[in-house]
Amino acid sequence: MRPGRASPDRTRREDASPAVNTPNPRPSRIERLPEILFPALAVLLTLAAAWATQHSENATRTALFRQDAIVYANAIEDRLQNLVNDVQVLAQFLAVAPGVGMEDFARFARPLLERNRAIQALEWAPYVPAAARAAFEAEARQQGSVGFRVRERRGEALRPAADRDDYYPVAQVEPLEDNAVVLGFDMGSEPLRRAALERARASGQPVATAPLTLVQETAEQRGLLVVAPYRRAPPAEAAPKRTDLRAQGFAIGAVRLGDLVEDAVSALPRKAVALVLLDAAAPDAARVLCIHAVEADRSGHPSDVAGFVRHPSEYEVAMRVAGRPLELRVLSTAPSSLASSWTLALLAAGFAVSAALGALLRLRLRAAIRLREREERLRLFIEDAPVALAILDREMRYLTASRRWRRDFGWSEQDGRGDARAAQAPAIPMRWRQACHRGLAGEGSRTQTDPFDRPDGSVQWLRWETCPWHDAQGRIAGTAIFAEDITEAQEARLALETQQIQLKAALREARKARLDALTGIANRAGFEERLEQEVARAHRHGSRIALMFIDLDGFKTVNDTQGHQAGDQVLRDIAAVLMNGCRREDLAARYGGDEFAVLLADPLDAQSVAAIAERFREEILALSWSGCSVGASFGIALFPDQADTLPELIRLADEAMYASKAAGKNRVTLAASSPR
């Protein structure tokens, strides 16, 4: 019975009694205060709980959104870094592989393209000086590039390149389909590309260009080039036979940014987000490179979804690719959560304490659902991780393993989960056991290259890392192992090392075949080969060379009186005199028996050559072997002063030498001149 309300019996008794003026009893304000306060307090508590829950949901949604943003950013950055790594591998290949043809380049580049499908093309641009342009174009056409010309962009078309000091034309590209238009394009003909080439050449490291439009672009996508320099060092012990136009240049990787972003996010769970890739170094008007709406499964030009760049819920991640600063802006396209807040407010105003309890139960259920959703996302992240991932407890039993892990190591889900590692693989290397034990002690371990024996007997090369994980109380509960299969890259590196060893061995054998075993200087075969090259070079460039034939006077006497060992020493000492008197571009050789020959490149005139020969003669005459000495008869001929063909040059030098012999020996004679 509520206070202040009269009962029927009391009413009847009052009616029967005399009438009196008594006030009608009503509850006072203090008495009604609980009646008003408790419902109001319940409403306030419900509203407060609804506000706190909504705030928590927003914070959780923001945290999950940022996690998703980081996952997308890591996927895109991994694609870009893979591009840089593949370009570096290609540059290393070009630096050690001489005579790279179209098939060799395609055979090496295809595995890289298959592994990283986001790459538009891999290209090779050697350094070509202006003087070698015509020869380079002819060689390219001869190797199968029909109509090959060094070209540059003029307006919207590609035209033959203008005259410059040097060129960096694209000599090879893979895949050729959809990229054939790039062949012959001079990478140094445009400021953006040339700037990247110069930075890469100065630093010796890969460099990314500013975003640009690719030569092979047929739509409106922005592209990016990563260039890596290479330089093939000539053997130090032998002068180069000719200038190798392919000994230096650049390996280049081209990528369409829109296609790269789409490829990176295609394997990830779909979210209601838009990805905006920006050039951090560009002015505001040109910063946007591409926009990809994940939920709508479309990517477009900045003008297509310009409204995304003003969305209030966004997260920015900075990244660098080969020195180029980029920025990924992740924008939420999910509908606003204001509706749930109004619903909670209406429920709080209508149901008081019971409605509040129901709301709390519903909120708890929602929290449990969100927790299961997070667990499911974590499970999907582990299951679909791009690297092999396994999580173990303190007893080294599997708690979970990614699909990549099970595939790489030949274990099924039933074989892996909950089984002791030692029981499952008794032949596990001790280094893996030790790494797990260090992880339980709180230490992380990593290695860059580690061989692992597969169950089928093959060897798998891994890059792996271990780290501890903690339970809710902060205690170390086990270890996590991340492993990446680098077998292809390791096998490619080992193959390159094998090729280098074989190349060095071949060079050593070739050098031995052209050296005289007794004196250590060039033999007749090596000398004649070099002489033929120098005559051809002098004919092309209009330069001069001089040929000396030298026959020893009195050598037979030393050989007969003091023995063959003394005669061998005479030959070695005279070879040393000739070799020490030659410049780096000259060549001294033992022509046969006690005959020697000297090739002088670019002498001033016949008198300077005669002076050099006279110096050689005097130094030889000054030598002594147990009181014996020998003289030397010199014959000299110059090209093209006295002979315009190689046979004529040899004949004149030989005749001049015999003229020295006939004139009394031990003297220098110029071709077609009197003995001196």
VENRA-V857545 format. One record per residue. N is the residue number from 1. RES is the residue in one letter. PSI is psi as a letter, one per 20 degrees, with the letter a starting at -180 (none if undefined). OMEGA is omega in whole degrees, 0 to 359 (999 if undefined). D_CENTER is the distance of its C-alpha to the mean C-alpha in Angstrom with 2 decimals. Layout:
n,res,psi,omega,d_center
N,RES,PSI,OMEGA,D_CENTER
N,RES,PSI,OMEGA,D_CENTER
This chain:
n,res,psi,omega,d_center
1,M,p,183,86.32
2,R,q,180,84.84
3,P,q,176,86.64
4,G,i,180,89.10
5,R,p,183,89.92
6,A,q,177,93.62
7,S,q,180,94.62
8,P,g,182,97.14
9,D,g,180,99.87
10,R,h,179,99.57
11,T,g,180,99.76
12,R,h,180,102.94
13,R,h,180,104.53
14,E,h,179,103.73
15,D,h,181,105.28
16,A,i,182,108.45
17,S,r,179,108.83
18,P,q,182,110.02
19,A,p,177,107.48
20,V,q,178,105.82
21,N,n,176,103.18
22,T,p,181,100.22
23,P,q,177,96.68
24,N,o,184,94.30
25,P,p,175,91.94
26,R,q,179,88.22
27,P,p,178,85.28
28,S,r,179,84.43
29,R,h,179,81.12
30,I,h,179,80.34
31,E,h,180,81.24
32,R,i,183,79.01
33,L,g,177,76.11
34,P,h,180,74.68
35,E,h,179,75.08
36,I,h,188,72.88
37,L,g,186,70.68
38,F,g,175,69.41
39,P,g,179,68.30
40,A,g,179,66.77
41,L,h,178,65.10
42,A,g,178,63.82
43,V,g,179,62.46
44,L,g,178,60.87
45,L,g,179,59.33
46,T,g,178,58.04
47,L,h,179,56.63
48,A,g,178,55.08
49,A,h,179,53.59
50,A,g,179,52.29
51,W,g,180,50.71
52,A,g,180,49.12
53,T,g,179,47.79
54,Q,g,178,46.38
55,H,g,178,44.75
56,S,g,179,43.25
57,E,g,179,42.00
58,N,g,179,40.36
59,A,g,179,38.70
60,T,g,180,37.55
61,R,h,178,36.32
62,T,g,180,34.43
63,A,g,179,32.83
64,L,h,178,31.88
65,F,g,179,30.62
66,R,h,176,28.35
67,Q,g,178,27.11
68,D,h,179,26.36
69,A,g,179,24.62
70,I,h,178,22.34
71,V,g,178,21.63
72,Y,g,181,20.73
73,A,g,179,18.60
74,N,h,180,16.69
75,A,g,180,16.25
76,I,g,181,14.95
77,E,h,177,12.62
78,D,g,178,11.29
79,R,g,180,10.73
80,L,g,180,8.91
81,Q,h,175,6.66
82,N,h,176,6.30
83,L,g,179,5.57
84,V,g,181,2.75
85,N,g,181,2.16
86,D,h,178,4.38
87,V,h,177,4.25
88,Q,g,178,3.88
89,V,g,179,6.28
90,L,h,179,8.12
91,A,g,177,8.66
92,Q,h,178,10.02
93,F,g,180,12.10
94,L,h,182,13.48
95,A,h,184,14.38
96,V,i,184,16.56
97,A,o,179,17.85
98,P,q,174,20.81
99,G,l,182,22.36
100,V,o,177,19.67
101,G,a,183,21.77
102,M,g,181,21.35
103,E,h,178,21.82
104,D,g,181,19.48
105,F,g,181,16.59
106,A,g,181,17.57
107,R,h,180,18.07
108,F,h,187,14.58
109,A,h,186,12.84
110,R,g,177,15.27
111,P,h,179,14.28
112,L,g,180,10.71
113,L,h,179,12.65
114,E,h,180,15.28
115,R,h,182,13.21
116,N,n,186,11.68
117,R,i,180,14.73
118,A,i,182,13.79
119,I,p,176,11.85
120,Q,g,182,14.64
121,A,q,169,13.61
122,L,p,189,11.35
123,E,q,177,13.08
124,W,p,180,13.99
125,A,n,179,15.96
126,P,r,176,17.81
127,Y,p,181,20.05
128,V,o,176,23.62
129,P,r,184,26.52
130,A,h,182,29.42
131,A,h,183,31.69
132,A,j,185,29.49
133,R,g,183,28.89
134,A,g,180,31.78
135,A,h,180,30.99
136,F,g,179,27.35
137,E,g,180,28.62
138,A,g,180,31.26
139,E,h,179,28.93
140,A,g,178,26.64
141,R,h,179,29.78
142,Q,h,180,31.08
143,Q,j,173,28.00
144,G,i,179,28.63
145,S,n,185,27.25
146,V,p,178,30.64
147,G,k,184,31.51
148,F,p,175,28.28
149,R,q,172,28.58
150,V,p,189,26.41
151,R,r,176,26.73
152,E,r,182,26.29
153,R,p,174,27.15
154,R,o,186,30.73
155,G,c,180,31.88
156,E,j,185,30.87
157,A,r,175,30.75
158,L,p,181,28.78
159,R,r,174,31.00
160,P,p,185,30.93
161,A,q,175,29.14
162,A,r,181,31.51
163,D,p,176,32.06
164,R,r,180,29.61
165,D,h,182,28.86
166,D,r,181,25.46
167,Y,q,173,23.27
168,Y,m,183,19.70
169,P,q,175,20.63
170,V,o,183,18.44
171,A,h,179,19.66
172,Q,q,176,17.97
173,V,q,178,16.66
174,E,p,357,16.24
175,P,q,182,18.00
176,L,h,178,20.77
177,E,p,182,22.95
178,D,i,181,22.80
179,N,j,184,20.50
180,A,h,181,22.97
181,V,i,182,24.01
182,V,h,184,20.79
183,L,p,179,21.82
184,G,i,181,23.21
185,F,p,181,22.12
186,D,o,181,21.78
187,M,h,180,18.67
188,G,j,184,20.75
189,S,i,180,23.72
190,E,q,186,22.91
191,P,g,183,22.71
192,L,g,181,19.70
193,R,g,180,17.50
194,R,h,179,19.08
195,A,g,178,18.64
196,A,g,178,14.85
197,L,g,183,15.03
198,E,h,178,17.45
199,R,g,180,15.59
200,A,g,180,12.45
201,R,h,181,15.03
202,A,h,183,17.04
203,S,h,185,14.54
204,G,j,183,12.44
205,Q,r,176,9.30
206,P,q,181,6.91
207,V,p,177,9.60
208,A,p,176,10.53
209,T,r,167,13.93
210,A,q,178,16.91
211,P,p,185,17.64
212,L,r,176,19.45
213,T,p,181,21.09
214,L,q,179,19.26
215,V,h,183,21.41
216,Q,j,182,21.72
217,E,p,179,22.61
218,T,i,178,26.10
219,A,b,182,26.54
220,E,j,181,26.01
221,Q,q,171,22.52
222,R,q,181,20.30
223,G,r,180,16.85
224,L,p,177,13.65
225,L,p,171,11.52
226,V,p,182,8.12
227,V,p,178,8.88
228,A,p,182,7.70
229,P,q,170,11.01
230,Y,q,177,12.44
231,R,p,180,16.04
232,R,o,183,18.07
233,A,p,177,20.77
234,P,q,178,24.26
235,P,p,183,26.55
236,A,h,187,28.44
237,E,i,182,31.70
238,A,p,177,32.19
239,A,q,181,32.31
240,P,q,180,30.17
241,K,h,179,32.27
242,R,r,181,30.84
243,T,p,180,28.11
244,D,o,184,24.96
245,L,i,182,23.64
246,R,j,184,20.38
247,A,i,177,19.79
248,Q,q,182,17.47
249,G,b,187,15.51
250,F,q,165,12.18
251,A,p,189,9.61
252,I,p,172,9.60
253,G,p,181,8.76
254,A,q,181,11.91
255,V,p,169,13.04
256,R,p,187,16.57
257,L,h,178,16.73
258,G,g,178,19.96
259,D,h,180,18.83
260,L,g,180,15.72
261,V,g,180,18.18
262,E,h,178,20.70
263,D,h,183,18.49
264,A,h,185,17.42
265,V,i,184,21.11
266,S,h,182,22.68
267,A,j,183,22.50
268,L,q,175,23.88
269,P,q,184,27.61
270,R,p,180,28.97
271,K,r,177,30.25
272,A,m,182,32.33
273,V,r,171,29.68
274,A,p,181,28.08
275,L,p,179,24.49
276,V,o,179,24.14
277,L,p,186,20.72
278,L,q,171,21.40
279,D,o,185,20.00
280,A,h,183,21.15
281,A,i,184,21.36
282,A,q,174,23.51
283,P,r,187,27.31
284,D,h,184,28.97
285,A,h,185,30.00
286,A,j,184,26.48
287,R,h,187,24.51
288,V,p,181,24.59
289,L,g,177,21.72
290,C,q,178,22.70
291,I,p,181,25.12
292,H,o,177,25.16
293,A,o,188,28.39
294,V,g,185,27.68
295,E,h,181,31.37
296,A,i,180,32.28
297,D,l,177,29.32
298,R,q,174,28.63
299,S,q,186,26.18
300,G,a,176,27.39
301,H,q,181,27.65
302,P,h,182,28.58
303,S,i,183,32.18
304,D,g,185,32.53
305,V,l,184,32.41
306,A,h,181,32.97
307,G,h,182,35.27
308,F,h,188,32.51
309,V,i,178,31.39
310,R,j,181,34.81
311,H,p,183,35.00
312,P,h,181,36.36
313,S,o,181,34.26
314,E,r,180,30.64
315,Y,p,184,27.82
316,E,p,178,24.94
317,V,p,178,21.58
318,A,q,178,19.42
319,M,r,178,15.62
320,R,p,176,13.00
321,V,o,179,9.74
322,A,l,177,8.35
323,G,i,181,12.03
324,R,o,180,13.63
325,P,p,175,16.26
326,L,r,181,16.98
327,E,p,176,19.84
328,L,p,177,20.84
329,R,o,181,24.62
330,V,p,185,26.11
331,L,p,178,29.71
332,S,p,175,32.36
333,T,j,179,34.36
334,A,q,179,36.79
335,P,q,181,40.48
336,S,q,181,42.13
337,S,j,180,43.79
338,L,h,182,47.02
339,A,g,180,48.97
340,S,h,178,48.77
341,S,g,178,50.04
342,W,h,178,53.06
343,T,g,178,53.78
344,L,h,179,53.91
345,A,g,178,56.16
346,L,g,177,58.57
347,L,g,180,58.71
348,A,g,180,59.46
349,A,h,186,62.28
350,G,h,189,63.85
351,F,i,177,63.84
352,A,c,188,64.33
353,V,g,181,63.89
354,S,g,177,63.70
355,A,h,179,61.13
356,A,g,178,59.19
357,L,g,177,59.27
358,G,h,178,58.16
359,A,g,178,55.34
360,L,g,178,54.29
361,L,g,178,54.34
362,R,h,178,52.30
363,L,h,178,49.82
364,R,g,177,49.59
365,L,g,178,49.01
366,R,g,179,46.28
367,A,h,178,44.66
368,A,h,178,44.84
369,I,g,179,43.28
370,R,h,178,40.46
371,L,g,178,39.97
372,R,h,178,39.84
373,E,g,178,37.41
374,R,g,177,35.11
375,E,h,179,35.53
376,E,g,177,34.76
377,R,g,178,31.60
378,L,g,179,30.56
379,R,g,178,31.48
380,L,h,178,29.46
381,F,g,179,26.43
382,I,g,184,26.81
383,E,g,185,27.72
384,D,j,180,24.84
385,A,p,181,22.17
386,P,i,176,18.77
387,V,r,176,18.87
388,A,p,185,21.95
389,L,p,177,24.31
390,A,q,178,27.82
391,I,p,184,30.43
392,L,q,175,33.25
393,D,a,184,36.53
394,R,h,178,38.11
395,E,j,179,39.58
396,M,k,172,36.16
397,R,q,181,37.16
398,Y,p,169,34.80
399,L,g,175,35.29
400,T,q,179,32.59
401,A,q,181,29.48
402,S,r,178,26.93
403,R,h,179,27.04
404,R,h,178,23.69
405,W,g,182,25.33
406,R,h,180,28.43
407,R,g,184,26.67
408,D,h,186,24.42
409,F,j,172,27.42
410,G,k,180,30.15
411,W,q,176,32.25
412,S,r,179,34.04
413,E,g,181,34.86
414,Q,h,179,38.42
415,D,h,190,37.37
416,G,g,193,35.03
417,R,p,174,36.79
418,G,i,180,39.32
419,D,q,177,39.25
420,A,p,184,39.00
421,R,g,182,35.82
422,A,h,180,37.83
423,A,h,183,40.21
424,Q,h,182,37.51
425,A,n,183,35.49
426,P,h,184,37.77
427,A,k,181,35.35
428,I,p,181,32.66
429,P,q,181,31.15
430,M,h,181,32.82
431,R,h,177,29.60
432,W,g,178,29.03
433,R,g,181,32.62
434,Q,h,179,32.31
435,A,h,178,29.22
436,C,g,178,31.24
437,H,h,176,34.23
438,R,h,176,32.27
439,G,h,177,31.10
440,L,h,177,34.80
441,A,j,178,35.50
442,G,j,181,33.10
443,E,q,174,30.19
444,G,q,179,26.63
445,S,q,176,24.78
446,R,q,174,21.25
447,T,q,183,19.61
448,Q,h,179,16.15
449,T,p,181,17.49
450,D,p,179,20.97
451,P,q,179,22.82
452,F,p,181,25.04
453,D,o,178,27.88
454,R,r,177,28.25
455,P,h,181,31.85
456,D,j,177,31.64
457,G,i,179,30.98
458,S,r,181,27.34
459,V,p,178,24.73
460,Q,p,178,21.96
461,W,p,185,19.14
462,L,q,164,18.55
463,R,o,188,16.81
464,W,r,181,19.74
465,E,q,176,21.45
466,T,q,176,25.12
467,C,q,179,26.95
468,P,q,170,30.58
469,W,q,189,31.95
470,H,q,177,35.29
471,D,a,184,38.30
472,A,h,179,40.36
473,Q,j,179,42.23
474,G,j,179,39.12
475,R,q,178,39.52
476,I,o,184,36.80
477,A,i,180,37.30
478,G,a,181,34.64
479,T,q,174,30.99
480,A,p,182,27.92
481,I,p,174,25.29
482,F,p,181,21.73
483,A,p,179,20.07
484,E,p,180,16.84
485,D,o,179,16.97
486,I,k,184,14.29
487,T,g,182,16.71
488,E,g,180,14.81
489,A,g,181,11.79
490,Q,g,179,14.55
491,E,h,176,16.71
492,A,g,179,14.18
493,R,g,179,13.71
494,L,h,178,17.53
495,A,h,178,18.11
496,L,g,178,16.23
497,E,g,178,18.34
498,T,g,178,21.39
499,Q,h,178,20.84
500,Q,g,179,20.57
501,I,g,180,23.79
502,Q,h,179,25.53
503,L,g,179,24.61
504,K,g,179,25.98
505,A,g,179,29.06
506,A,h,179,29.67
507,L,h,178,29.49
508,R,g,180,31.94
509,E,g,179,34.29
510,A,h,179,34.20
511,R,g,179,35.01
512,K,h,182,37.84
513,A,i,182,39.31
514,R,j,179,39.72
515,L,q,175,41.24
516,D,p,185,44.89
517,A,h,184,45.36
518,L,g,188,48.30
519,T,i,181,47.23
520,G,i,176,43.42
521,I,r,183,43.23
522,A,q,174,42.44
523,N,a,185,44.82
524,R,g,181,46.49
525,A,g,179,43.84
526,G,h,181,41.01
527,F,g,182,43.21
528,E,h,177,44.25
529,E,g,180,40.70
530,R,h,180,39.66
531,L,g,179,42.94
532,E,g,179,42.32
533,Q,g,182,38.87
534,E,h,177,40.35
535,V,g,178,43.27
536,A,g,179,40.96
537,R,g,179,38.91
538,A,h,179,42.17
539,H,h,180,43.46
540,R,g,189,40.43
541,H,i,180,40.32
542,G,k,180,44.04
543,S,a,185,43.76
544,R,q,171,46.16
545,I,q,179,46.04
546,A,p,180,48.82
547,L,p,176,49.77
548,M,p,167,51.99
549,F,p,185,53.86
550,I,p,175,55.45
551,D,p,184,58.18
552,L,q,177,59.55
553,D,p,179,63.31
554,G,j,181,65.08
555,F,h,182,62.26
556,K,h,179,64.49
557,T,g,179,67.02
558,V,g,182,64.52
559,N,h,183,63.25
560,D,h,185,66.82
561,T,h,186,68.29
562,Q,i,176,65.48
563,G,r,184,63.60
564,H,h,178,60.31
565,Q,g,176,58.36
566,A,h,178,59.66
567,G,h,177,58.85
568,D,h,180,55.23
569,Q,h,177,55.04
570,V,g,180,56.42
571,L,g,180,53.67
572,R,g,181,50.95
573,D,g,180,52.46
574,I,h,176,52.80
575,A,h,178,49.20
576,A,h,178,48.17
577,V,g,182,50.28
578,L,g,182,48.67
579,M,h,180,45.07
580,N,h,180,45.64
581,G,i,181,47.21
582,C,q,172,44.36
583,R,r,182,41.49
584,R,h,181,37.88
585,E,i,178,38.06
586,D,r,181,41.43
587,L,p,173,42.13
588,A,q,184,45.07
589,A,q,169,46.02
590,R,o,188,48.85
591,Y,h,179,50.25
592,G,p,180,52.62
593,G,c,177,55.45
594,D,k,178,56.45
595,E,q,179,54.81
596,F,r,178,51.74
597,A,q,179,49.80
598,V,p,176,47.78
599,L,p,179,45.48
600,L,p,181,45.23
601,A,p,175,42.62
602,D,l,175,43.70
603,P,r,182,47.06
604,L,g,182,49.20
605,D,a,182,52.35
606,A,h,181,54.68
607,Q,g,178,56.38
608,S,h,178,53.21
609,V,g,179,52.45
610,A,h,178,56.04
611,A,g,178,55.73
612,I,g,179,52.69
613,A,h,179,54.59
614,E,h,178,57.63
615,R,g,177,55.62
616,F,g,183,54.31
617,R,g,182,57.90
618,E,g,180,59.29
619,E,h,178,56.68
620,I,g,181,57.37
621,L,h,181,61.11
622,A,i,179,60.79
623,L,q,181,59.36
624,S,p,179,61.89
625,W,o,181,61.98
626,S,l,177,65.11
627,G,i,180,67.10
628,C,q,176,65.85
629,S,r,179,63.79
630,V,q,174,62.53
631,G,a,182,62.23
632,A,p,177,59.86
633,S,p,185,60.60
634,F,p,170,57.92
635,G,p,187,57.51
636,I,p,173,55.23
637,A,q,183,54.13
638,L,q,174,51.82
639,F,p,4,49.70
640,P,j,184,50.47
641,D,g,185,53.52
642,Q,i,180,55.57
643,A,q,180,53.66
644,D,j,174,51.39
645,T,q,181,50.35
646,L,g,179,48.96
647,P,h,180,52.08
648,E,h,179,54.33
649,L,g,180,52.39
650,I,g,182,52.74
651,R,g,182,56.40
652,L,g,179,57.31
653,A,h,180,55.66
654,D,g,179,57.44
655,E,h,178,60.76
656,A,h,179,60.43
657,M,g,179,59.87
658,Y,h,174,62.99
659,A,h,176,64.83
660,S,g,178,64.09
661,K,g,184,65.49
662,A,h,182,68.58
663,A,j,177,69.17
664,G,j,176,69.53
665,K,r,175,66.01
666,N,l,180,63.79
667,R,r,183,62.98
668,V,p,180,60.45
669,T,p,173,61.09
670,L,q,179,59.28
671,A,p,178,59.36
672,A,k,176,62.37
673,S,r,181,63.78
674,S,q,180,66.47
675,P,q,177,65.67
676,R,none,999,65.12
